[in-house]
Amino acid sequence: MTPIYARITGLGFYVPDNVVTNDDLTQYMETSDTWIQERTGIRQRRYFTYGKDTNASMATAASRMALDRAGLQAADVDLIVYATITPDYYFPGSAFLMQRELGLEGTAVIDIRQQCSGFVYALSIADQFIRGGMYKTVLVVGSEIQSTYLNKSTEGRNVAVIFGDGAGAAVLQATTDPEHRILSTHLHADGRYAEDLMVKEPGSSSHAERWVTPETLTDNQYGVTMNGNAVFKHAVVRFMEVINEALEANGKTADDLDLLVPHQANIRISDYVRQQLNLPESKVYNNIDRYGNTTAASIPIALTEAYEAGLLQPGNLICLAAFGSGFTWASALIRW
């Protein structure tokens, strides 16, 4: 029997019109453009427009672009795998809402919550379904609206300056071509560090009675809690581990890479990884300066921009890598 593989045949992204610069943030908190750029590499980010953008509508726009580039219609999709930590509703997940917008009643959907590693996890899930023969065309999505839960004050600035909104999507299709496909994916997690980067509320087990009351709203547990030093220290280690794991699994080295597309967490992390791998700047795609950290949307937005810039050529060896809350980390090696 001829082996079946998965290949990315279309990419798309959507970012809101609302550009928020570092100088704009000085209206809400004690900070500066210099302070933010030195610590994160971010110059600006996008915030959604209330009444226009939703998590699902952004994902739909990105998906339509990806489907168009793949030469497909929405009706061709067999499965949607949707990664987000900021769904439109607590439940059901935003995959259902996007499915409705695409007119795909009856099509299977999967919502996952793997934070910054969400897109690579979703890619891996899609890859397995295609390899197993269950589905032929899978839409993989990462979408986030994070601006509405950020504490945009001096108290919350260490987190607030980092995150932005946006969506990205990829179409995966079955192929028998062993030369142009997803070569392998690698997934990891370590729940011992769950509280180092989290949003605790609303949590179903946090209270004996009803989750949301006037009292619980004053607990200050509905915002992001981040141990920045712990996140940074683990990220630089796990990024290297999971990238090398993907390369070694396929008999490759960093010298064989044509492009690394890392999750856009912090430019200092990306630069450290690039230097450790001895890669030139031209082989690492970064766009954090323009969009900030868009969590599950980060990699597909960057991958789409790399495609539009002509950086994804047939035969190129591409590595995707991510690290995020959980802790979770993942990589994918792709022969374009």
C-alpha positions as CSV (number, residue, x, y, z in Angstrom):
1,M,0.0,0.0,0.0
2,T,1.3,3.4,-0.9
3,P,1.9,5.6,2.2
4,I,-0.2,8.6,2.6
5,Y,1.3,11.9,3.9
6,A,0.0,15.4,4.6
7,R,1.1,18.5,2.7
8,I,0.3,22.1,3.3
9,T,-1.3,23.4,0.1
10,G,-2.7,26.8,1.3
11,L,-1.9,29.5,3.9
12,G,-3.8,32.5,5.0
13,F,-3.9,35.1,7.8
14,Y,-6.0,38.0,9.1
15,V,-5.0,40.8,11.5
16,P,-7.3,43.5,12.7
17,D,-7.1,47.1,11.3
18,N,-6.5,48.6,14.7
19,V,-2.7,49.2,15.0
20,V,-1.6,49.9,18.6
21,T,2.0,51.2,18.9
22,N,4.2,51.2,22.0
23,D,3.6,55.0,22.2
24,D,-0.1,54.3,22.3
25,L,0.3,52.1,25.4
26,T,1.9,55.0,27.3
27,Q,-1.6,56.4,27.6
28,Y,-2.5,53.6,30.0
29,M,0.8,52.7,31.7
30,E,4.2,53.9,32.7
31,T,6.3,52.5,29.8
32,S,8.1,53.7,26.7
33,D,8.8,52.5,23.2
34,T,12.5,52.0,24.1
35,W,11.6,49.9,27.2
36,I,9.3,47.6,25.3
37,Q,11.5,47.1,22.3
38,E,14.6,46.3,24.4
39,R,12.7,43.6,26.4
40,T,10.5,42.1,23.6
41,G,11.4,43.4,20.2
42,I,7.8,44.6,19.7
43,R,7.0,48.0,18.1
44,Q,3.3,47.5,17.6
45,R,0.5,45.0,17.7
46,R,-3.1,44.7,16.5
47,Y,-6.2,44.9,18.6
48,F,-9.6,43.7,17.4
49,T,-12.4,46.1,16.6
50,Y,-15.5,45.5,18.8
51,G,-18.6,44.8,16.7
52,K,-16.5,43.9,13.6
53,D,-14.0,41.3,14.6
54,T,-14.6,38.1,16.6
55,N,-12.3,35.2,17.2
56,A,-14.3,33.1,14.7
57,S,-14.6,35.8,12.1
58,M,-10.9,36.4,12.0
59,A,-10.3,32.7,11.7
60,T,-12.8,32.5,8.9
61,A,-11.1,35.3,7.0
62,A,-7.7,33.6,7.3
63,S,-9.3,30.2,6.3
64,R,-10.9,31.6,3.2
65,M,-7.5,33.0,2.1
66,A,-5.9,29.6,2.7
67,L,-8.6,27.7,0.9
68,D,-8.4,30.1,-2.1
69,R,-4.7,29.6,-2.3
70,A,-5.1,25.8,-2.1
71,G,-7.7,26.1,-5.0
72,L,-10.4,24.7,-2.8
73,Q,-13.9,25.5,-1.6
74,A,-15.0,25.4,2.0
75,A,-17.1,22.3,1.1
76,D,-13.9,20.4,0.4
77,V,-12.9,20.5,4.1
78,D,-13.4,17.2,6.0
79,L,-12.2,18.4,9.4
80,I,-11.4,21.6,11.3
81,V,-8.7,21.7,14.0
82,Y,-8.9,25.0,15.8
83,A,-6.4,26.3,18.4
84,T,-7.2,29.2,20.7
85,I,-7.1,30.2,24.3
86,T,-9.5,33.1,23.8
87,P,-12.8,31.6,22.4
88,D,-15.8,33.8,21.7
89,Y,-17.8,31.7,24.2
90,Y,-16.7,29.8,27.2
91,F,-18.4,26.9,25.4
92,P,-19.0,25.8,22.7
93,G,-15.6,26.4,21.1
94,S,-15.0,28.9,18.3
95,A,-14.5,26.1,15.8
96,F,-18.3,25.6,15.8
97,L,-18.8,29.3,15.1
98,M,-16.3,29.3,12.2
99,Q,-17.8,26.1,10.8
100,R,-21.2,27.9,10.8
101,E,-19.6,30.9,9.0
102,L,-18.1,28.7,6.4
103,G,-21.5,26.9,5.9
104,L,-20.0,23.5,6.8
105,E,-22.9,22.0,8.8
106,G,-22.0,18.4,9.7
107,T,-18.2,18.8,9.2
108,A,-16.2,17.6,12.2
109,V,-14.5,20.1,14.4
110,I,-11.9,19.9,17.2
111,D,-11.0,22.7,19.6
112,I,-7.7,22.5,21.4
113,R,-6.1,24.6,24.1
114,Q,-2.4,24.3,23.8
115,Q,-1.7,28.0,24.1
116,C,1.4,29.2,22.1
117,S,2.1,25.6,20.9
118,G,-1.5,25.3,19.7
119,F,-0.9,25.6,16.0
120,V,1.8,23.0,15.9
121,Y,-0.3,20.6,18.0
122,A,-3.2,21.2,15.7
123,L,-0.9,20.6,12.7
124,S,0.2,17.3,14.2
125,I,-3.4,16.2,14.9
126,A,-4.4,17.0,11.3
127,D,-1.3,15.2,10.0
128,Q,-2.2,12.0,12.0
129,F,-5.8,12.0,10.7
130,I,-4.6,12.3,7.1
131,R,-1.9,9.7,7.5
132,G,-4.4,7.3,9.0
133,G,-6.7,7.8,6.0
134,M,-9.7,9.1,7.9
135,Y,-9.7,12.6,6.2
136,K,-8.2,14.0,3.0
137,T,-8.5,17.7,3.6
138,V,-8.1,19.4,7.0
139,L,-8.3,23.1,7.9
140,V,-5.9,24.0,10.7
141,V,-6.5,27.3,12.5
142,G,-5.0,29.5,15.2
143,S,-6.9,32.6,16.3
144,E,-6.7,34.9,19.3
145,I,-8.4,38.0,20.7
146,Q,-6.2,38.7,23.8
147,S,-6.5,42.5,24.1
148,T,-9.8,42.2,26.1
149,Y,-8.3,40.3,29.0
150,L,-5.0,42.3,29.3
151,N,-4.5,44.6,32.4
152,K,-3.5,47.7,30.5
153,S,-2.0,49.5,33.5
154,T,1.4,49.9,35.0
155,E,0.6,47.0,37.3
156,G,0.0,44.7,34.3
157,R,2.5,46.1,31.8
158,N,5.0,43.2,31.8
159,V,2.2,41.1,30.2
160,A,0.1,43.7,28.5
161,V,2.8,45.0,26.2
162,I,3.5,41.5,24.7
163,F,0.2,40.2,23.3
164,G,-1.9,41.1,20.3
165,D,-4.8,39.8,18.2
166,G,-4.9,37.9,14.9
167,A,-5.6,34.6,13.1
168,G,-3.8,32.3,10.7
169,A,-4.8,29.1,8.9
170,A,-3.3,26.3,6.8
171,V,-4.9,23.8,4.5
172,L,-3.5,20.2,4.8
173,Q,-4.2,17.7,2.0
174,A,-3.4,14.1,1.5
175,T,-0.6,13.3,-0.8
176,T,1.5,10.3,-1.9
177,D,4.5,12.5,-2.7
178,P,7.2,11.6,-0.2
179,E,9.3,14.6,-1.2
180,H,6.9,17.5,-0.4
181,R,5.1,16.9,2.9
182,I,5.1,17.2,6.7
183,L,8.1,15.0,7.7
184,S,7.4,14.7,11.4
185,T,5.9,16.5,14.4
186,H,7.0,16.4,18.0
187,L,4.8,17.3,21.0
188,H,5.7,17.7,24.7
189,A,4.2,19.2,27.9
190,D,5.1,19.5,31.6
191,G,2.2,20.4,33.9
192,R,4.5,21.0,36.9
193,Y,4.8,24.6,35.7
194,A,1.2,25.2,35.0
195,E,0.9,28.2,37.4
196,D,3.9,30.0,36.0
197,L,1.8,31.3,33.1
198,M,-1.9,31.1,33.5
199,V,-5.3,32.7,33.6
200,K,-6.9,31.1,36.7
201,E,-10.6,32.2,36.4
202,P,-13.2,31.2,35.5
203,G,-12.3,27.8,36.9
204,S,-14.8,25.1,37.6
205,S,-13.1,23.8,40.7
206,S,-11.9,27.2,42.1
207,H,-15.0,27.8,44.2
208,A,-17.6,25.7,46.1
209,E,-20.5,27.6,44.6
210,R,-21.2,29.6,41.4
211,W,-18.0,30.5,39.5
212,V,-18.8,34.2,38.7
213,T,-20.1,36.4,41.5
214,P,-19.4,40.0,42.5
215,E,-17.0,38.6,45.1
216,T,-15.0,36.4,42.7
217,L,-14.7,39.3,40.3
218,T,-12.7,41.2,42.9
219,D,-10.3,38.3,43.4
220,N,-8.1,39.7,40.6
221,Q,-7.7,36.1,39.2
222,Y,-9.2,36.8,35.7
223,G,-6.0,38.3,34.3
224,V,-2.8,36.8,33.1
225,T,-0.3,35.6,35.8
226,M,3.2,35.2,34.4
227,N,6.5,34.3,36.0
228,G,8.6,35.9,33.2
229,N,12.0,34.6,34.4
230,A,10.8,31.0,34.6
231,V,9.1,31.2,31.2
232,F,12.2,32.6,29.6
233,K,14.6,30.1,31.1
234,H,12.4,27.1,30.1
235,A,11.7,28.5,26.7
236,V,15.3,28.8,25.5
237,V,16.0,25.2,26.6
238,R,12.8,23.6,25.2
239,F,13.0,25.4,21.9
240,M,16.5,24.0,21.3
241,E,15.5,20.5,22.4
242,V,12.4,20.2,20.2
243,I,14.1,21.7,17.1
244,N,17.0,19.3,17.5
245,E,14.6,16.5,18.1
246,A,12.9,17.2,14.8
247,L,16.2,17.5,12.9
248,E,17.6,14.3,14.4
249,A,14.4,12.3,13.7
250,N,14.9,13.0,10.0
251,G,18.7,12.7,9.8
252,K,19.2,16.4,9.4
253,T,21.2,19.2,11.1
254,A,20.6,22.9,11.5
255,D,22.8,23.4,8.4
256,D,20.1,21.7,6.3
257,L,17.4,24.2,7.3
258,D,16.2,26.7,4.8
259,L,13.9,28.5,7.2
260,L,13.0,28.4,10.9
261,V,9.6,29.9,11.8
262,P,9.5,30.1,15.6
263,H,6.5,31.1,17.7
264,Q,6.8,34.9,18.2
265,A,7.2,35.1,22.0
266,N,10.1,37.4,22.4
267,I,12.8,38.5,20.0
268,R,15.4,37.7,22.6
269,I,14.3,34.1,22.7
270,S,14.3,33.9,18.8
271,D,17.8,35.5,18.7
272,Y,19.2,33.1,21.3
273,V,17.9,30.1,19.4
274,R,19.2,31.4,16.1
275,Q,22.6,32.0,17.6
276,Q,22.7,28.5,19.2
277,L,21.8,26.9,15.9
278,N,24.4,29.1,14.1
279,L,21.7,30.3,11.6
280,P,22.0,33.6,9.8
281,E,19.2,36.1,10.3
282,S,17.9,35.4,6.8
283,K,17.0,31.8,7.9
284,V,14.8,32.8,10.8
285,Y,11.5,34.5,10.1
286,N,10.4,37.0,12.8
287,N,7.4,39.4,12.7
288,I,7.0,40.0,16.4
289,D,7.9,43.7,15.9
290,R,4.6,44.2,14.0
291,Y,2.2,41.9,15.7
292,G,3.4,41.1,19.1
293,N,2.7,37.6,20.5
294,T,-0.5,36.3,19.0
295,T,-0.2,32.9,20.8
296,A,-1.9,30.2,18.6
297,A,-2.0,32.5,15.6
298,S,1.7,33.4,15.8
299,I,3.2,30.7,13.6
300,P,0.5,30.6,10.9
301,I,0.7,34.4,10.5
302,A,4.4,34.3,10.2
303,L,4.4,31.2,7.9
304,T,1.9,33.0,5.6
305,E,4.0,36.1,5.5
306,A,7.1,34.0,4.7
307,Y,5.1,32.4,1.8
308,E,4.1,35.8,0.5
309,A,7.7,37.0,0.7
310,G,8.8,34.0,-1.5
311,L,10.7,32.3,1.3
312,L,8.9,29.0,1.0
313,Q,10.2,27.4,-2.2
314,P,9.7,23.8,-3.4
315,G,12.2,21.5,-1.7
316,N,12.9,23.9,1.1
317,L,13.3,22.4,4.6
318,I,11.2,24.3,7.0
319,C,11.0,24.0,10.8
320,L,8.2,25.3,13.0
321,A,8.8,25.5,16.8
322,A,6.8,26.8,19.7
323,F,6.8,27.0,23.5
324,G,4.1,28.2,25.8
325,S,2.0,28.0,28.9
326,G,1.4,24.5,30.3
327,F,4.4,24.3,29.9
328,T,4.0,23.0,26.3
329,W,6.4,22.8,23.5
330,A,6.3,21.4,20.0
331,S,8.0,21.3,16.5
332,A,7.3,20.3,13.0
333,L,9.7,19.6,10.2
334,I,8.3,20.2,6.7
335,R,9.7,19.5,3.2
336,W,8.0,22.2,1.2
